[in-house]
């Protein structure tokens, strides 16, 4: 029976609550074993500390060890505090980069998917000021290819994927920037040559998500974090799942954070954690 690992995240946050609620929900698929990793007593709800952050980091490291050394099929990770992790020596901007480094993966990606939208990100946890420098045709190509592969694994045989522009009005033919012509359009052409999916764009960023939400596209490739995640969280916050693409075994997580302000108050919604575990099972 396939084993799915579940980390508790920062025990001062809502991770333990949503994990417990997910396991008790009756909504998880049969035919899997679930193994919870982490020390729920290493923190006080609502009071993050170095101890709670270290517990979260220990759980992540243990999940990597088990994925490498055992038959564990996938991992779903509850929320962590990036600030807390970095206070105990965590050198990565997020869990996505941690897992990619742990498995020695150079071509990886961050994708979020919910009932309405699926969004892949060409750049991830970077400042807005750095995005134009970091955005390359290779970056757009890689996340496009990884997103298409994800959709095909989900059973969509011929995915239709929209690619956003970077600038307002997709650059307005160079009036607001030329990244659309020099970086994004060549990547779209190269992606279509792979025949893995149908890619179109670059589209005007402020309009394309409506079309995708109406079912005209199976996914959207966004050029930076908030361009893609603002519409996704607006429409799918309670059920969206974060997926790290490119790993040898699936890693998923809920799309929300630690929510320290409501931890321990019985207010946490487990829907995204349930969705994350279910998707880990599906991909495994």
N, C-alpha and C positions, 0 to 999 in steps of 0.2 A: 504494500500500500504506500503510495507516494507521501513523503513527509514535507509539510510546508512549515518553514520557520517563521516565527512572529516575534519581533523585538518589541519590548515595552516602551521604548523611547525614554525621554526624561521622566523619571517617576514623580517629579514635582508638577508635571503637566497632566493632561487628560489621557495620555497614552494608556496607562493601566485600565482606566475606566472604559475606554472605547474598545480595547482588546477584550476585556471581560464581557462586555455587552455583545460584541460580535460573536464570540464563542458560544454565548447563551442564546443567540437570536433565532436559531433554527433555520437560518437562511444560507448557511454555508453548505457547499455540495458534499454529498456522501462520497466515500471512497478515498478519503485523505486522512492522514494523521496530522495534527497540529501541535507543534512544539514551541512553547513560549520561552523566550530568552530575556533575562534581565532581573534585576533586584528591585521589586516594587517598594521595598522598605528603605531604600537608599535616599529617599527624599520625602519632604513634607508637602502635600498638595498645596499649590499656590505659592510656595517659597523655594524657588530655584536656588541651587547652591553648587559649589564645586563637587560635592559628593554626588549630587543627582546627575550632574553633567558627566562625571567620570563613569557612573553606572551606565548611562546611555552609550558612552563610547565603548565600554567593555562589551556591551551587548552587540554592538555593531561588529567589533572584532571577532567575537565568538561566532556570529552568524557567518562571517567570511570563512572562518576555520571550518565550520561544519559544511558549508557549501563545497569547499575544496576537498575535504577529507572523508566525507560520507556521501550517502546517496540522497541527501536532502535535495528536493527538487526545485525549491524556490524560496524566497524570503519576502515577507511583507513587513515593513518597518514603520512603527508608530512614530509620532513627531518628536523631534529633538530641537533644542535651542542652539542655533549656530553660534551665538555669542557665548553660551555656556560651554559648548564643545571647544571653542577656540581658547577659552580661559584655562583649559587643561591640556593644551598643546596640539589640538586638532588643526592641521595646516590647510584644510580644504574649505572652500566656500559653501559646500553643502554635501549631503549624502551621495548625490549623483557622482560627484568627482571622487569621493572616497571609494565607492565601489569600483569605479573604472580603474583607479590606481591600484586597488587591491588585487585586481585580476590582470593588471598589465595591459589594459585595453586603451588604445589611442583613439580609435574611431568609435565614439559612443554618443549618445544623445539623451535629451530629456523630453519626454512627451507626456502630456496630460490628456486624459480621455474621460468623457462623461456621457450621459444619455443624449446630449444635444451636439456637443462639439468634441473633436479630437484635434489637438494642436501640438505640432513639433516645433522646437525652438532652435534656430540657427546659432544663436549665442545664448548663454545661460545666465549665470550669476556674475554679471559684469556691470560696471557703471555705464550709464547712458553715454558719457563722454568717450568711453572706450569702444563702443559698439561699431562705429564706422571703420575703425582701424582693425578690429577683429573680424569683421564680416568679410568673408572671402567666397569665391565661387566654390571652393572645396568644402567650406563649412555648409553652404546651402545644399550642395550635392549630397554630402554625407547624411544630413538630417532628413533630406528627402528620401534617400534610399532606405534608411533605417525605418522611417515612418511607413513607407510602402511595404516593407517586409513585415512590420507589425500588423498592418491591416490584412495582409494575405494570411498571416498566422491566425488572425481572427475570423478567417473564412470569406473575406472579400476577394474574389478572384481577380477582378480588374478594377483596382482602386482609382478614383478620380480625386486628385489632390490639387488644391489651390495654393499658390505661392504669393505671399504678400510682397509689396514693395517696402522700402525702408522709409522713404520720405512722404510727406503729405502729398496727396494726389498721385502717388507713385512717381514722384519727381516732376510731373507735368512736362514731359519731354525735355528734361534737363533744366527747367527753370528753378527747381528746388533741390537739385542734386542729381548726380549722374550714376549713382550706385545701381539703379535699376538697369541701366544699359550696359554698364561695364562689369558688373558682378553677378546680379541676380538672373538676368535674361540668359547669359551663357550657361549658367548652372541648370536652368530649366531645359535648355536645349540638350545638354549632356544627359540629364535625367531621362528624357524621353527616348534617347538612343539606347537606354538599357532595356526598354520594354517591360520594366517591372510594374509600371503603372502609367496612367495618363496625368501629366503635369501641365498646368496652365498658369500664366501670370508673366510678370509680376502685376498683381492687382492693387487697386487703391485700398490701403489698409482699413480705412474707416467704413468701408462698405462690404467687403468680402465676407466678413463673419456672419452677416445677415443671410447671405446666400447659403453659406455652409450650414447655418442653423435650420434653414428651410429644406435641407437634404440634398442640395445640388452638388455637394462635394463630400467625400468621405473624411477628409482631413484638411487642415490648413497649416502651411509652414509659415511661422512668424519669424521676423528677423531679430527680435529681442524679447526678453522675459515678459515685460508688462504688456507689450503689444498683443501677445497671445493669451496671457493669463487673465487680463481684465475681462474680456468677453467670456472666457470659459468659466471663471468663478462667478460672474454675474448670473449665468444661466445654469451652471451645474455644480455649484459649490458643495451641496450636501452629498453628492454622489461621485464627484470626480476623483480620479486616481492618477497619481504620478508614477510613471514607468521609466526605468533606466534602460535605454536601448543599447544593444551591442554586447551585453554581458553573456557569458556562457550559460548562466542560469538566470531565470527571471527575478527581478527585484521590483516590487511595487510599494507604494505608500499612499496614505490619504493625502488630499491636497491641502489640508489645513495645518496649522501650527500647534504649538503646545498649549495654547489658551490657558496660561497660568491663572488668569483672573477668574476662571470658572472651575478650576480643578478642584475636585472633591466636593462639589456642590450638587452633583447629580443632574447637571444641565447639559452635559456633553452629548452631542448627537453621534452615534456610532455608524451612521450610514456610509460615510466615506471609507471607514476602516473595513466595514463589511464588504464594500465594493472592491477594496484593495486586495483583500484575502481571496475573494471570488476570482478576480482577474489573475492573481498568482496561480491559483489552481488551474484556470483555463489555459494559461500559457505553459504551465508545466506539463 
